Amino acid sequence: MTLGFYSELEKQLRFNRELAKIVVEKIKGLFTEYTVKTGIERLKIMDFCGTHEWSITYYGLRSLVPSGMELVAGPGCPVCVVPSHYIEESIKLALDGVVVYAYGDVYKLRARRSVRGAYSLSEARSLGGDVRIVQDILSATRDAAGHGKPSVFIGVGFETAAPAYAWSILRKHLPVNLKLLILVKLTPPAMFYSLEVSREKPTEPPINGVIAPGHVSTITGAKAWTPVSENYGLPVVISGFEPLDVLVSILEIMKQLVEGKAETVIEYKRSVSWHGDLRAQNAINKVFEVVDDAWRGIGFLPKSGLRLREEYRLYDAFYEYGVRELKPVEWEKDMPPGCRCAEVVLGKAYPTQCPLFMKACTPQKPVGPCMVSIEGTCAIWARFGSRDLLLRITNEVKTSKG
């Protein structure tokens, strides 16, 4: 289903002050109507994409919505939920002479335990390990083919990243010396878990609506989120990333709440379809199998990860180098002492409520995983949270003068 009335706004989705005012006023009006109708004065809307959280924070959207409306981030950062164990195993490979390819944020991700004096791949590199930062798997493929040394690419990501990994195998792009350490996570199980957790404490407002990930939905299609509407009775809107995209999505959620509806709709229809990218889905299903997987700070979630199928063992770093998989009985959520990243990724705490935030843990020297990636909520708040504060102060000054 696509948005009916609101779809006409898609031609004007760049930030337009006058249009934003209209949308914000409609949100406030519906919020007031919902409060009067239900008696509920606080509600939460959760976003499941780091880029949505970036837009919300950078553009100060929290200062525009009603004070009783909380916009909280969910587990929308794939790097943030990589267990320490797999970083430790990658450090070992690098120090044992294997060329390790990693994204820039994975390169900085800190492990809980030291491996021969290194807590991260960046530290492993300083100790002589051959760790190379790449932007995509194609870059790793080209480089590994050039030198011929034993190599591993750390395949982190959500459903958006999986097709490139699958096609690199199906199209036989990988040189024989390059193996893949696939750590892809599937977002729907994390969404279901987050919603369950939000209902554990009746004293806190539950999640009342979901802004579903736009990038992921280009692959999975909007249909992936219908269980949220059907099983949890919540409005779900697949949103684009411009500030007006997000505001229009919030407006649609409020409209559904007032009307007593719970539907999955597409706001980001310029990129997302109901069924998604079928070619990409077919490639993923052919190359990977779905497994129970560990999410750092969250737990072992059923059917929430991807690993290479047995017929593609030739490309599997787990098999080639004997990398041990985690088991639920032996693994803990492995957060650093004092770090509240686990609560942040579940929408149970804001970064500013963590005692380490911008003290011991900064973008220059991250401690918790949420401060490492550009998609991590703590990193976003550290860089752009002051803008939200500035907008709040500005609005208060204008109100007092008015």
N, C-alpha and C positions, 0 to 999 in steps of 0.2 A: 504494500500500500504506500502511496506517496502522499505528501501533504497536499491538500486541495487548495484552500484559501491562501496558504503561505507560499505555495510554489511560485506565485507571481513575483515574489521578492527576490528570486534567484538572480535576476539581471542586475540587482543593485547590492550585491553582498559585500562589496568593499565597504570599509567603515565610513558610513554616512551619518553625520551628527544628527540631522533632523529625523532620518529614518530610525536611528537608534532610539531617539527620544520617544517616538511613537511606540516602538516595540516594548521599551522599558515600561512605559505607562500602562500598556495592555497587560504586561506581566504583573504589575502592582495591583491593577484592578482585579485580575483573576485571583491573585493571592488573597486579597481582601474578601472576595466573594467566597473563596474556599474556606477561609477562616471562619466567616460568619456561618456558613453552611455546616461545617463539621466541628467547630470549636477547637480545631487544631491550629496552634499559633506558630509551631516550628515544624519545618520539614527539611529533608535532605535530598539533594539531587547529586548523583555520583557520575563522574566522567571516568571512562575506562581507556583513556589514551593520553600519553604524555604530551602530545601536541595540543590536545584540548586543554589540558591543565596549563600549558604554556600560554595559550590564547587568553584563558580566564585570568591568569595572574598578570601577564604583561599588559593587557588592556584594562586591568582594574575592574573586571566585570562583577566581582563580589561587592564593589562599592555601588553598583547600579541596581542590584536586585533588592527586594525587601529585606529588612534586617532579620526577619524570622526565617529566611531561606538560607540554608547552608549549601555551598557548592564544595563537595569533597572529592578527592581523587581516589581512584581505585588502583588495582595492580596493573597499570598501563605501561610499565617500563620493563622490558624483557631482561635487561642487564641487571636490574635491581634484584631479581629473584633467582639469579644463578647461585646455587649453593657453593659455599666456600670449597668444598671437597673438589669440585671440578677445576677451580682455579689452582688449587694445590697440585692436582695431577698435571695441569698444563705447565706449571712452573717446573715440576720434575722433568717433564719432557724437554723443556728448553735447556735446563742445566745438564741434561744427559746428551746434548748434541743435536737434538731435533730442532729444525727451523719451525717456529710457531708463529702463525699468522693470526692477528686479532684486530678487532675494531678498536678505535681509540679509547672508548670508555671501558671495554673489557681489559685493555692494557693497564688501566689504572685501578681496576677493581681489586679491593683489598681482601685477602683471605684471613680467616680467623687464626690459622696456625702458620708458623714460619716453616719454609722449606729451604734448608741449608742457608738460612739467613735472609731469605726473600719472602716478603708478604704479598707481592704482586708481580705481574709479568714485567712491569717497568723496573722493579728492583732486580728481578732475574736477569734482565738485560744488562743492568749495571754490574752484575756479577759475572758477566761473560756469556750469558745465554743469548742465542740468536732469535730475538723476538722482533717481528716486523709488523708495523701498523698498516692496515689496508682499509680501503673504503668498501670493498665488495669482494665476492669470491672470485670474480674474473681477474682482479689484480693479483690475488694469491696464485691463481692458476698460471698466469703468464710468468710470474717471478719464479715459481717452483719449477716450471718447465725449463727455465733458463739455467738454473744451477744444478738440478738433478739430485740434490741432497734429500734425505728423509725429512718430510715436512708434514705439519698438521695445521689445518684451518679450524678455528673454533667457531662453529656455526650456531651463534646465538640469534634469537629473534622470535617473533610471533608468526602467525600464518602468513604474514606479508613477506617474510624472508624465505619461507620454505620453498616456493616454486623455483627460485634461482638455484638453490642447492639441488633440487630434484633434476632440473634441466641440465645442470652441469654434468650429472651422471648419465642421464638418458641420451644426451647428445655427445657423450664421450669426450668432454672437454678436459677432464682431469688427467694430468700426467700420472704415471704409475707411482711416482714417489710422493704424491700428495694424498693424505688421508683426511677424512672429515670427522671432527668431534661434534656430532649433532646434539645441540641442547635446545632445540626449538620447543616452545611452550604454546599450548592451545588456550585461547582466552575464555571461551564459554565456561569451562569448569571453574576457572578463577572467579568469574562473575557470579556463578551460582553460590560458590563458597562465601564470597563477600556478602551476599545478600542474607545468607543464613547467619553469618556472624553478626550482622547488623541487628538481627532480631533477638539476640541472646540477652540483651539488657533492656527490659521494657521501660526503664527510666530515661533512656536516650531515644531521640527521634530516630525511627527506622529510615531506610532508604525509600523514598516515595516515587522516584523516577530515575531513569538511567539515560545518560548520553552515551550511546554505544560508539565504539571505535570506527572511524571513517576509513582509515587505511586497511585495517584488517577486513572490513566488510566488503572492500572491492574484491577480495578473494573469496570469502565465505558466503557473501550475499547476506541480505537482510534476514533471510530465513533462519540464520543461525541463532537469532536472538528471540524468536517467537516463544521459546520455553519460558523466558523471563516474564513476558506478558501473560502467557497462559497459566503458568504454574505459580507465579508469585503475584499476579494481579497488578503489575506495574506498567506504566507507560514507558516505552522505549523509543528513542529517536536516534537514528544514525545521522550524525551531524558532520558538516564540513568544518573547516578550521578558521575561517574568517570570524572576527568577533560577532558580526551579525548572524553568521551561521549558528553560533552558539546561543545567542540571544533568542533567535527564532525557535531553536530547539527547546529552550527553556519555556518559551511561550506555548509551544505545542504540548509540552508535558503538563503545564498548568491548565490548559484548556481541557485535556483529557481528565485530569483530576477533578475539575469542577463538574464535568459531565458524567463522572463515574465510569469512565472508560479505561481500558488497559490494552492498548494496541501497539504493535511494532510498526513504525512508519519510517520512511526515508526522507530526510531533509536534504541529504547530500546526493541527490539523484543525478547530478552531473558526472558522478563517478561510480556510484553504487547502484546495483540492480538487485532484484529480489533473490535471484539464484546465484549471483556472483560469477566469478570467472571459472567456467567449467573446465577449460583446458588446464588451468593451473591446479584445480582440484584433482583432476585425473592424474596429473603428474605426481602430486603429493601422495595420493593413495597408492600409486604404483611403486614408488620408491620407499615410502616410510610405513611403519606400523605404529599404531597408537599404544602408548604405555602409561602406566601409573608413574607419576614423576614428582620430584621434590622441588618445591618452591621456597626459596630462602625467605625466612620470616613468616611463612604461611603454613607450610606443612606438606605432607604427601597427598596429592590430589589425584583421584581416580581418572584415568584416561585423559591426562592433561599434557602429555608430552609426545614427541616424535623421536623415533630411532630408525636407523636404516634396517630394511628387511634383510634376512639372511642371504638372499641371492645377491646382495650388493656388498658383501663382506670385504671384497677387494678394496673398497673405498673407506672402510670403517676403522677409525682410529681406536675405538674401544676394543675391537678384535685384534688389530695389528699390534698395538702396544700394551695390551692387557690392562687397559684402564678399567678400574673397578667401578661398578655401578653402586649407587647408594641403595640401602634397604630401609624400610620404615622402622624396623626394630632397633637399628643402630644409629639413626640420624636424628639430630636435634635441629632446631630452626636456625642455629648458628649466627645470631646477631652479636655484635660487639657489646661489652658491658655498658649499660646506660643508654644504648641506642634504641630509639623508639620507631625505627624505620618499619618494623613489622606492623605497628599500629597505623603508621602513615599510609602504607600501601593498601590497607583495608578500610581506609576512610574513618578510622576511629580516633585519629589524632592529627593535628596540624603540625607541620615542621617546627613552628615556634614553640610548641609544647615539649619538644625534646630538649633535655638539659645540655646536649652536646652541640645543638644547632648554632652555628656561627661563633662557637667558642672553641671546643676541641676539634669540631668537624666543620670544615670550610671547603669551598670548591678547590682551593689550592692544595689543601691537605685533607681529603675526605677520609672519614672513619667508617661511616655507615654506607651501604650500597646505594641508598637513595640520593646521596650527594655526589655520586660519581658521574652518572650518565646525564646528558642534556635532557633526557626524558624523565629523569628522576624528580619527584616532587620537591625534595629538599633542595636540589640543585637549582630548580626553577625559582623557588621562593628566595633562595640566597641571592640570585642574580636580579630578580624582578619584583620581589615581594614589596620592596620599598615604594614601587610605583603604585601599588594598591593602597598602601598607607597614605601616600601623598594625595591620591584621589579622595580618600575618605576625609582627610583634613580639609582639602579644598571645598568639598561639599558642605562640611560643617560650617566653614567660614562664610560661604555663600548663604547658607540658611540663616545664620545669625544676623547677617547684614540685611537679608530680605525681610 
